[in-house]
Each structure stands twice: as structure tokens, then as C-alpha cells.
Amino acid sequence: MADNADKVPENVSGDYYVDEECTGCELCLDRAPTNFKMNDKKTKAFVFKQPDTEEEVQSCEQAIEDCPVDAIGNDG
């Protein structure tokens, strides 16, 4: 389970976030490309845009479900 006390610094404010457990596999970018990006070093993903449509929410929820290291959280 993702830890909101250990978020990567690049996340924008909001319910969805990526924590430091991220391994940089880019799966979340495949699931929700309008909401996730990789950091400059390409080592960790982060939420650059909080979802604002039902389709984006579903994509982010799919990313949470599929994340192999449980590094994506939703505090909403």
C-alpha cells in the first residue's frame, strides 16, 4: 500500500500520488498517460495532473490496481 508520508516530491497536490517505492516500470504511464509522467532521471513516476474526468479516474484506479509494488495511492 502506498504511503502518503513518503510521496515523491514531483507529485501535484491532490488525492492521487506516487510514493518512493516506485521502481520506474512505467506501467502507470501506460494505464493513465494523461496523469502520470516519469521524473527527469527516469527513475520514478509521479502524478503531474490529478484526474478530472470519470475516464481519468478509472485509468488512475487501474494503475493503482496494476502497480507491481503498490506505489500509487489515492487518499480521496
N, CA, C and O atoms as a GROMACS GRO file, in nm:
protein
  304
    1MET      N    1   0.084  -0.118   0.000
    1MET     CA    2   0.000   0.000   0.000
    1MET      C    3   0.089   0.125   0.000
    1MET      O    4   0.186   0.132   0.075
    2ALA      N    5   0.055   0.220  -0.082
    2ALA     CA    6   0.133   0.343  -0.093
    2ALA      C    7   0.126   0.423   0.038
    2ALA      O    8   0.026   0.418   0.109
    3ASP      N    9   0.231   0.495   0.066
    3ASP     CA   10   0.244   0.571   0.190
    3ASP      C   11   0.244   0.721   0.157
    3ASP      O   12   0.338   0.771   0.096
    4ASN      N   13   0.138   0.791   0.198
    4ASN     CA   14   0.131   0.934   0.165
    4ASN      C   15   0.234   1.017   0.240
    4ASN      O   16   0.255   1.134   0.207
    5ALA      N   17   0.299   0.960   0.339
    5ALA     CA   18   0.408   1.030   0.409
    5ALA      C   19   0.541   1.015   0.337
    5ALA      O   20   0.641   1.075   0.376
    6ASP      N   21   0.542   0.935   0.230
    6ASP     CA   22   0.665   0.907   0.156
    6ASP      C   23   0.648   0.935   0.006
    6ASP      O   24   0.705   0.865  -0.078
    7LYS      N   25   0.570   1.037  -0.026
    7LYS     CA   26   0.543   1.072  -0.166
    7LYS      C   27   0.668   1.124  -0.236
    7LYS      O   28   0.753   1.188  -0.174
    8VAL      N   29   0.679   1.095  -0.366
    8VAL     CA   30   0.786   1.157  -0.442
    8VAL      C   31   0.754   1.306  -0.455
    8VAL      O   32   0.637   1.343  -0.466
    9PRO      N   33   0.854   1.392  -0.453
    9PRO     CA   34   0.830   1.537  -0.447
    9PRO      C   35   0.763   1.596  -0.571
    9PRO      O   36   0.705   1.705  -0.565
   10GLU      N   37   0.771   1.528  -0.683
   10GLU     CA   38   0.717   1.583  -0.807
   10GLU      C   39   0.564   1.577  -0.817
   10GLU      O   40   0.505   1.644  -0.901
   11ASN      N   41   0.499   1.498  -0.732
   11ASN     CA   42   0.353   1.487  -0.737
   11ASN      C   43   0.287   1.623  -0.721
   11ASN      O   44   0.330   1.705  -0.639
   12VAL      N   45   0.181   1.647  -0.800
   12VAL     CA   46   0.099   1.765  -0.777
   12VAL      C   47   0.007   1.737  -0.659
   12VAL      O   48  -0.017   1.621  -0.625
   13SER      N   49  -0.043   1.840  -0.597
   13SER     CA   50  -0.134   1.824  -0.484
   13SER      C   51  -0.263   1.757  -0.529
   13SER      O   52  -0.312   1.780  -0.640
   14GLY      N   53  -0.315   1.674  -0.442
   14GLY     CA   54  -0.441   1.607  -0.470
   14GLY      C   55  -0.445   1.468  -0.411
   14GLY      O   56  -0.353   1.426  -0.342
   15ASP      N   57  -0.552   1.397  -0.440
   15ASP     CA   58  -0.576   1.266  -0.381
   15ASP      C   59  -0.480   1.159  -0.432
   15ASP      O   60  -0.439   1.072  -0.355
   16TYR      N   61  -0.444   1.163  -0.560
   16TYR     CA   62  -0.359   1.060  -0.618
   16TYR      C   63  -0.212   1.100  -0.607
   16TYR      O   64  -0.177   1.217  -0.619
   17TYR      N   65  -0.127   1.001  -0.583
   17TYR     CA   66   0.016   1.026  -0.568
   17TYR      C   67   0.095   0.897  -0.591
   17TYR      O   68   0.039   0.787  -0.591
   18VAL      N   69   0.225   0.914  -0.610
   18VAL     CA   70   0.320   0.802  -0.619
   18VAL      C   71   0.417   0.819  -0.503
   18VAL      O   72   0.459   0.931  -0.471
   19ASP      N   73   0.453   0.706  -0.438
   19ASP     CA   74   0.548   0.716  -0.328
   19ASP      C   75   0.686   0.664  -0.370
   19ASP      O   76   0.705   0.621  -0.484
   20GLU      N   77   0.780   0.669  -0.278
   20GLU     CA   78   0.920   0.636  -0.306
   20GLU      C   79   0.943   0.488  -0.337
   20GLU      O   80   1.054   0.451  -0.377
   21GLU      N   81   0.844   0.403  -0.320
   21GLU     CA   82   0.858   0.261  -0.354
   21GLU      C   83   0.858   0.239  -0.506
   21GLU      O   84   0.890   0.129  -0.552
   22CYS      N   85   0.824   0.340  -0.582
   22CYS     CA   86   0.818   0.329  -0.728
   22CYS      C   87   0.952   0.279  -0.784
   22CYS      O   88   1.058   0.326  -0.746
   23THR      N   89   0.942   0.182  -0.874
   23THR     CA   90   1.062   0.126  -0.936
   23THR      C   91   1.086   0.178  -1.078
   23THR      O   92   1.184   0.141  -1.142
   24GLY      N   93   0.997   0.265  -1.125
   24GLY     CA   94   1.014   0.323  -1.258
   24GLY      C   95   0.976   0.231  -1.372
   24GLY      O   96   1.028   0.245  -1.483
   25CYS      N   97   0.886   0.137  -1.348
   25CYS     CA   98   0.849   0.040  -1.452
   25CYS      C   99   0.765   0.101  -1.564
   25CYS      O  100   0.753   0.042  -1.672
   26GLU      N  101   0.707   0.217  -1.541
   26GLU     CA  102   0.627   0.293  -1.638
   26GLU      C  103   0.490   0.232  -1.667
   26GLU      O  104   0.422   0.277  -1.759
   27LEU      N  105   0.448   0.132  -1.592
   27LEU     CA  106   0.317   0.073  -1.612
   27LEU      C  107   0.206   0.177  -1.595
   27LEU      O  108   0.109   0.177  -1.670
   28CYS      N  109   0.220   0.264  -1.497
   28CYS     CA  110   0.118   0.366  -1.473
   28CYS      C  111   0.107   0.463  -1.591
   28CYS      O  112  -0.002   0.514  -1.620
   29LEU      N  113   0.217   0.488  -1.660
   29LEU     CA  114   0.213   0.573  -1.777
   29LEU      C  115   0.133   0.508  -1.889
   29LEU      O  116   0.065   0.575  -1.966
   30ASP      N  117   0.142   0.375  -1.897
   30ASP     CA  118   0.062   0.302  -1.995
   30ASP      C  119  -0.085   0.307  -1.961
   30ASP      O  120  -0.170   0.320  -2.049
   31ARG      N  121  -0.117   0.296  -1.832
   31ARG     CA  122  -0.257   0.291  -1.788
   31ARG      C  123  -0.323   0.429  -1.786
   31ARG      O  124  -0.440   0.441  -1.821
   32ALA      N  125  -0.248   0.531  -1.747
   32ALA     CA  126  -0.305   0.666  -1.732
   32ALA      C  127  -0.206   0.772  -1.778
   32ALA      O  128  -0.154   0.848  -1.697
   33PRO      N  129  -0.180   0.777  -1.909
   33PRO     CA  130  -0.077   0.869  -1.961
   33PRO      C  131  -0.111   1.017  -1.945
   33PRO      O  132  -0.022   1.101  -1.952
   34THR      N  133  -0.237   1.050  -1.924
   34THR     CA  134  -0.272   1.191  -1.905
   34THR      C  135  -0.252   1.236  -1.761
   34THR      O  136  -0.273   1.353  -1.729
   35ASN      N  137  -0.212   1.142  -1.673
   35ASN     CA  138  -0.198   1.176  -1.532
   35ASN      C  139  -0.060   1.146  -1.473
   35ASN      O  140  -0.022   1.205  -1.372
   36PHE      N  141   0.014   1.054  -1.534
   36PHE     CA  142   0.145   1.015  -1.481
   36PHE      C  143   0.256   1.048  -1.580
   36PHE      O  144   0.239   1.040  -1.701
   37LYS      N  145   0.371   1.086  -1.524
   37LYS     CA  146   0.493   1.109  -1.602
   37LYS      C  147   0.610   1.049  -1.523
   37LYS      O  148   0.597   1.014  -1.405
   38MET      N  149   0.724   1.038  -1.591
   38MET     CA  150   0.847   0.997  -1.524
   38MET      C  151   0.926   1.121  -1.484
   38MET      O  152   0.917   1.225  -1.550
   39ASN      N  153   1.002   1.111  -1.375
   39ASN     CA  154   1.086   1.223  -1.335
   39ASN      C  155   1.200   1.240  -1.435
   39ASN      O  156   1.218   1.158  -1.525
   40ASP      N  157   1.276   1.347  -1.420
   40ASP     CA  158   1.384   1.378  -1.515
   40ASP      C  159   1.488   1.268  -1.525
   40ASP      O  160   1.547   1.247  -1.632
   41LYS      N  161   1.512   1.197  -1.416
   41LYS     CA  162   1.611   1.090  -1.417
   41LYS      C  163   1.554   0.957  -1.469
   41LYS      O  164   1.626   0.859  -1.484
   42LYS      N  165   1.422   0.956  -1.496
   42LYS     CA  166   1.353   0.835  -1.544
   42LYS      C  167   1.359   0.721  -1.442
   42LYS      O  168   1.361   0.603  -1.480
   43THR      N  169   1.363   0.757  -1.312
   43THR     CA  170   1.371   0.655  -1.208
   43THR      C  171   1.241   0.635  -1.132
   43THR      O  172   1.219   0.529  -1.074
   44LYS      N  173   1.156   0.735  -1.131
   44LYS     CA  174   1.029   0.729  -1.057
   44LYS      C  175   0.920   0.799  -1.137
   44LYS      O  176   0.944   0.897  -1.207
   45ALA      N  177   0.799   0.745  -1.125
   45ALA     CA  178   0.682   0.811  -1.184
   45ALA      C  179   0.626   0.910  -1.082
   45ALA      O  180   0.659   0.905  -0.963
   46PHE      N  181   0.540   0.998  -1.130
   46PHE     CA  182   0.470   1.090  -1.041
   46PHE      C  183   0.340   1.134  -1.107
   46PHE      O  184   0.324   1.122  -1.229
   47VAL      N  185   0.248   1.184  -1.026
   47VAL     CA  186   0.121   1.236  -1.077
   47VAL      C  187   0.144   1.382  -1.113
   47VAL      O  188   0.171   1.465  -1.026
   48PHE      N  189   0.134   1.413  -1.242
   48PHE     CA  190   0.152   1.552  -1.286
   48PHE      C  191   0.019   1.622  -1.305
   48PHE      O  192   0.015   1.745  -1.314
   49LYS      N  193  -0.090   1.545  -1.311
   49LYS     CA  194  -0.224   1.602  -1.328
   49LYS      C  195  -0.322   1.511  -1.256
   49LYS      O  196  -0.331   1.392  -1.286
   50GLN      N  197  -0.396   1.567  -1.163
   50GLN     CA  198  -0.500   1.490  -1.096
   50GLN      C  199  -0.614   1.462  -1.195
   50GLN      O  200  -0.644   1.546  -1.280
   51PRO      N  201  -0.676   1.346  -1.185
   51PRO     CA  202  -0.785   1.314  -1.278
   51PRO      C  203  -0.904   1.407  -1.257
   51PRO      O  204  -0.942   1.437  -1.144
   52ASP      N  205  -0.963   1.451  -1.369
   52ASP     CA  206  -1.081   1.538  -1.357
   52ASP      C  207  -1.198   1.489  -1.443
   52ASP      O  208  -1.298   1.559  -1.456
   53THR      N  209  -1.185   1.371  -1.499
   53THR     CA  210  -1.298   1.310  -1.570
   53THR      C  211  -1.314   1.167  -1.516
   53THR      O  212  -1.221   1.112  -1.457
   54GLU      N  213  -1.429   1.110  -1.536
   54GLU     CA  214  -1.452   0.973  -1.490
   54GLU      C  215  -1.356   0.876  -1.560
   54GLU      O  216  -1.310   0.780  -1.499
   55GLU      N  217  -1.328   0.902  -1.687
   55GLU     CA  218  -1.235   0.816  -1.761
   55GLU      C  219  -1.094   0.822  -1.699
   55GLU      O  220  -1.028   0.719  -1.686
   56GLU      N  221  -1.049   0.941  -1.662
   56GLU     CA  222  -0.918   0.955  -1.599
   56GLU      C  223  -0.916   0.890  -1.461
   56GLU      O  224  -0.816   0.828  -1.424
   57VAL      N  225  -1.023   0.901  -1.385
   57VAL     CA  226  -1.031   0.835  -1.255
   57VAL      C  227  -1.020   0.684  -1.273
   57VAL      O  228  -0.946   0.618  -1.201
   58GLN      N  229  -1.093   0.630  -1.368
   58GLN     CA  230  -1.088   0.486  -1.394
   58GLN      C  231  -0.947   0.443  -1.435
   58GLN      O  232  -0.899   0.338  -1.392
   59SER      N  233  -0.881   0.523  -1.518
   59SER     CA  234  -0.744   0.491  -1.560
   59SER      C  235  -0.648   0.494  -1.442
   59SER      O  236  -0.562   0.407  -1.431
   60CYS      N  237  -0.661   0.592  -1.354
   60CYS     CA  238  -0.575   0.600  -1.236
   60CYS      C  239  -0.603   0.485  -1.141
   60CYS      O  240  -0.510   0.430  -1.082
   61GLU      N  241  -0.728   0.448  -1.126
   61GLU     CA  242  -0.761   0.334  -1.040
   61GLU      C  243  -0.704   0.204  -1.099
   61GLU      O  244  -0.660   0.116  -1.024
   62GLN      N  245  -0.704   0.192  -1.231
   62GLN     CA  246  -0.644   0.075  -1.294
   62GLN      C  247  -0.493   0.073  -1.269
   62GLN      O  248  -0.435  -0.033  -1.246
   63ALA      N  249  -0.430   0.190  -1.274
   63ALA     CA  250  -0.287   0.199  -1.246
   63ALA      C  251  -0.258   0.156  -1.102
   63ALA      O  252  -0.160   0.085  -1.077
   64ILE      N  253  -0.342   0.198  -1.009
   64ILE     CA  254  -0.324   0.155  -0.869
   64ILE      C  255  -0.333   0.004  -0.859
   64ILE      O  256  -0.249  -0.060  -0.796
   65GLU      N  257  -0.434  -0.053  -0.921
   65GLU     CA  258  -0.456  -0.197  -0.914
   65GLU      C  259  -0.341  -0.276  -0.976
   65GLU      O  260  -0.304  -0.382  -0.926
   66ASP      N  261  -0.285  -0.224  -1.085
   66ASP     CA  262  -0.183  -0.297  -1.160
   66ASP      C  263  -0.040  -0.270  -1.114
   66ASP      O  264   0.050  -0.344  -1.153
   67CYS      N  265  -0.017  -0.169  -1.032
   67CYS     CA  266   0.118  -0.134  -0.988
   67CYS      C  267   0.182  -0.253  -0.917
   67CYS      O  268   0.128  -0.301  -0.817
   68PRO      N  269   0.295  -0.301  -0.967
   68PRO     CA  270   0.355  -0.421  -0.909
   68PRO      C  271   0.416  -0.402  -0.769
   68PRO      O  272   0.440  -0.500  -0.699
   69VAL      N  273   0.440  -0.278  -0.730
   69VAL     CA  274   0.500  -0.253  -0.598
   69VAL      C  275   0.409  -0.168  -0.507
   69VAL      O  276   0.453  -0.120  -0.403
   70ASP      N  277   0.284  -0.151  -0.547
   70ASP     CA  278   0.186  -0.074  -0.467
   70ASP      C  279   0.236   0.066  -0.431
   70ASP      O  280   0.224   0.110  -0.317
   71ALA      N  281   0.293   0.134  -0.530
   71ALA     CA  282   0.350   0.266  -0.505
   71ALA      C  283   0.255   0.381  -0.537
   71ALA      O  284   0.292   0.498  -0.520
   72ILE      N  285   0.134   0.351  -0.583
   72ILE     CA  286   0.038   0.456  -0.618
   72ILE      C  287  -0.073   0.456  -0.513
   72ILE      O  288  -0.126   0.352  -0.476
   73GLY      N  289  -0.106   0.576  -0.468
   73GLY     CA  290  -0.210   0.589  -0.367
   73GLY      C  291  -0.319   0.684  -0.408
   73GLY      O  292  -0.303   0.768  -0.496
   74ASN      N  293  -0.432   0.670  -0.340
   74ASN     CA  294  -0.548   0.758  -0.355
   74ASN      C  295  -0.603   0.782  -0.217
   74ASN      O  296  -0.657   0.691  -0.155
   75ASP      N  297  -0.589   0.904  -0.168
   75ASP     CA  298  -0.639   0.940  -0.035
   75ASP      C  299  -0.779   0.999  -0.040
   75ASP      O  300  -0.829   1.051   0.060
   76GLY      N  301  -0.843   0.992  -0.155
   76GLY     CA  302  -0.977   1.050  -0.170
   76GLY      C  303  -1.087   0.963  -0.119
   76GLY      O  304  -1.204   1.002  -0.126
   0.00000   0.00000   0.00000
